[in-house]
């Protein structure tokens, strides 16, 4: 059975039955949308202990990232400082 055949079957229904079917389909769509919107937020941590662990983990990541950036900048700094330049040419008389 194709979609076109199904649409033709619905079109052949009496107007009151087609309207009732349309209202039922719209109500079903609204109920599904409302149910999806009312689902609990799965990203929110429920227990206070879990929230505290997540907060500490985030702070630790930030701290480690700052330390890593500082370590890398300190490692780059001596390389810049100790670059040997070629000897200067003697002044021309």
Rosetta silent file (secondary structure, phi, psi, omega in degrees, C-alpha in Angstrom):
SEQUENCE: XXXXXXXXXXXXXXXXXXXXXXXXXXXXXXXXXXXXXXXXXXXXXXXXXXXXXXXXXXXXXXXXXXXXXXXXXXXXXXXXXXXXXXXXXXXXX
SCORE:     score description
SCORE:     0.000 S_00000001
   1 L     0.000  124.788 -178.189    0.000    0.000    0.000 S_00000001
   2 L   -90.914  168.112  179.004    1.545    3.306   -1.059 S_00000001
   3 H   -65.390  -38.264 -179.354    1.183    6.663    0.603 S_00000001
   4 H   -61.813  -42.196  179.082   -0.815    7.939   -2.331 S_00000001
   5 H   -63.183  -41.606  179.345   -3.292    5.090   -1.960 S_00000001
   6 H   -64.188  -43.018  178.668   -3.587    5.788    1.791 S_00000001
   7 H   -61.825  -39.990  178.865   -4.182    9.503    1.162 S_00000001
   8 H   -65.135  -36.667  178.356   -6.880    8.639   -1.348 S_00000001
   9 H   -65.812  -40.088  178.382   -8.543    6.354    1.211 S_00000001
  10 H   -67.358  -37.705 -179.386   -8.570    9.149    3.807 S_00000001
  11 H   -65.419  -26.773 -179.437   -9.934   11.569    1.211 S_00000001
  12 L   -82.096   -7.920  179.023  -12.838    9.205    0.581 S_00000001
  13 L   -68.320  155.467  173.813  -13.873    9.272    4.282 S_00000001
  14 L   -63.296  150.139 -174.655  -16.901   11.319    5.311 S_00000001
  15 H   -56.571  -38.584 -178.637  -15.937   14.878    6.344 S_00000001
  16 H   -66.362  -41.006  179.616  -16.783   14.386   10.035 S_00000001
  17 H   -69.076  -39.118  177.714  -14.656   11.246   10.273 S_00000001
  18 H   -64.031  -40.243  178.042  -11.760   12.907    8.395 S_00000001
  19 H   -64.899  -42.857  178.796  -11.932   15.885   10.789 S_00000001
  20 H   -62.766  -41.144  177.997  -11.958   13.560   13.804 S_00000001
  21 H   -64.214  -41.180  178.342   -8.970   11.665   12.395 S_00000001
  22 H   -63.276  -43.460  178.887   -7.132   14.967   11.786 S_00000001
  23 H   -64.577  -39.905  178.580   -7.809   16.156   15.340 S_00000001
  24 H   -62.673  -43.400  179.993   -6.639   12.815   16.714 S_00000001
  25 H   -65.038  -43.376  178.121   -3.378   12.991   14.737 S_00000001
  26 H   -62.853  -42.155  178.466   -2.750   16.593   15.860 S_00000001
  27 H   -63.102  -38.890  178.078   -3.453   15.672   19.491 S_00000001
  28 H   -63.133  -42.321  178.863   -1.055   12.748   19.208 S_00000001
  29 H   -63.855  -43.632  179.662    1.684   15.044   17.854 S_00000001
  30 H   -63.432  -42.627  179.905    1.068   17.561   20.653 S_00000001
  31 H   -64.387  -40.062  178.337    1.187   14.847   23.326 S_00000001
  32 H   -65.195  -44.005  179.262    4.443   13.437   21.974 S_00000001
  33 H   -63.022  -44.105  179.891    6.012   16.921   21.850 S_00000001
  34 H   -63.752  -41.917  178.095    4.831   17.729   25.381 S_00000001
  35 H   -61.872  -40.085  178.349    6.156   14.403   26.659 S_00000001
  36 H   -67.788  -36.534  179.550    9.559   15.058   25.093 S_00000001
  37 H   -71.667  -27.767 -177.314    9.697   18.552   26.585 S_00000001
  38 L   -91.365    3.881  176.894    8.796   17.309   30.061 S_00000001
  39 L   -62.521  145.988  179.148   11.505   14.668   30.196 S_00000001
  40 L   -65.647  150.244 -179.336   13.862   15.207   33.131 S_00000001
  41 L   -72.157  109.345 -176.712   17.100   17.001   32.387 S_00000001
  42 L   -77.614  -11.813 -179.589   19.608   14.184   32.046 S_00000001
  43 L   -85.486  -16.688 -178.301   22.568   16.608   32.063 S_00000001
  44 L   -85.112  131.283  179.138   21.855   17.863   35.598 S_00000001
  45 L   -78.862  134.601 -172.786   23.512   15.884   38.338 S_00000001
  46 L   -83.948  -40.655 -173.939   21.022   14.793   40.955 S_00000001
  47 L   -91.356  146.032  178.379   23.089   14.206   44.078 S_00000001
  48 H   -62.089  -33.327  178.830   24.999   16.990   45.858 S_00000001
  49 H   -64.034  -42.016 -179.957   28.068   14.747   46.073 S_00000001
  50 H   -65.761  -38.944  177.936   28.090   14.287   42.301 S_00000001
  51 H   -63.711  -40.354  179.770   27.745   18.046   41.770 S_00000001
  52 H   -65.830  -42.849  177.385   30.666   18.667   44.133 S_00000001
  53 H   -60.837  -42.134  179.788   32.833   16.085   42.347 S_00000001
  54 H   -64.491  -39.827  179.014   32.018   17.678   38.996 S_00000001
  55 H   -65.073  -43.952  178.727   32.893   21.136   40.344 S_00000001
  56 H   -64.503  -39.517  179.207   36.226   19.901   41.742 S_00000001
  57 H   -62.165  -42.462  179.508   36.997   18.098   38.488 S_00000001
  58 H   -64.364  -44.484  178.212   36.354   21.282   36.496 S_00000001
  59 H   -61.826  -41.380  179.882   38.569   23.349   38.811 S_00000001
  60 H   -63.373  -42.232  178.113   41.315   20.743   38.600 S_00000001
  61 H   -60.645  -44.070  179.037   41.168   20.770   34.800 S_00000001
  62 H   -61.704  -45.474 -179.619   41.460   24.559   34.757 S_00000001
  63 H   -60.466  -45.539  179.858   44.390   24.464   37.180 S_00000001
  64 H   -63.761  -37.260  179.868   46.168   21.789   35.145 S_00000001
  65 H   -65.807  -41.920  177.641   45.594   23.721   31.927 S_00000001
  66 H   -64.348  -43.321  178.886   47.134   26.881   33.445 S_00000001
  67 H   -62.780  -41.243  179.226   50.104   24.905   34.772 S_00000001
  68 H   -63.067  -44.120  179.797   50.614   23.246   31.399 S_00000001
  69 H   -63.708  -41.547  179.517   50.515   26.604   29.591 S_00000001
  70 H   -65.034  -43.810  179.514   52.997   28.105   32.078 S_00000001
  71 H   -60.612  -43.252 -179.769   55.349   25.120   31.764 S_00000001
  72 H   -66.306  -38.543  179.662   55.271   25.342   27.968 S_00000001
  73 H   -68.732  -35.943  177.100   55.932   29.082   27.998 S_00000001
  74 H   -68.072  -32.778  177.623   58.854   28.576   30.397 S_00000001
  75 H   -72.448  -32.277  178.577   60.280   25.911   28.109 S_00000001
  76 H   -74.967  -33.294 -173.317   59.976   28.208   25.099 S_00000001
  77 H   -59.609  -48.791 -178.775   61.514   31.210   26.878 S_00000001
  78 H   -62.850  -34.009  178.753   65.121   29.857   27.266 S_00000001
  79 H   -61.185  -39.478  179.754   65.243   28.849   23.617 S_00000001
  80 H   -69.135  -36.285 -173.845   64.523   32.423   22.622 S_00000001
  81 H   -72.474  -34.240 -171.682   67.067   33.810   25.072 S_00000001
  82 L  -102.376   25.680  177.024   70.016   31.630   24.052 S_00000001
  83 L   -73.862  127.337 -179.895   69.886   31.975   20.274 S_00000001
  84 L   -86.273  129.455  177.067   73.414   32.607   19.026 S_00000001
  85 L   -93.328  150.134  177.034   73.755   35.382   16.515 S_00000001
  86 L   -65.708  152.561 -178.949   76.502   35.282   13.893 S_00000001
  87 L   -60.729  144.255  179.666   79.490   37.468   14.714 S_00000001
  88 L   -71.305  144.976  178.880   79.102   41.034   13.578 S_00000001
  89 L   -70.862  142.861  179.792   81.069   42.108   10.579 S_00000001
  90 L   -65.408  148.438 -179.984   83.959   44.439   11.403 S_00000001
  91 L   -63.869  143.628  179.385   83.270   48.097   10.600 S_00000001
  92 L   -83.453  136.787 -178.968   84.541   49.241    7.204 S_00000001
  93 L   -75.733    0.000    0.000   87.180   51.989    7.260 S_00000001
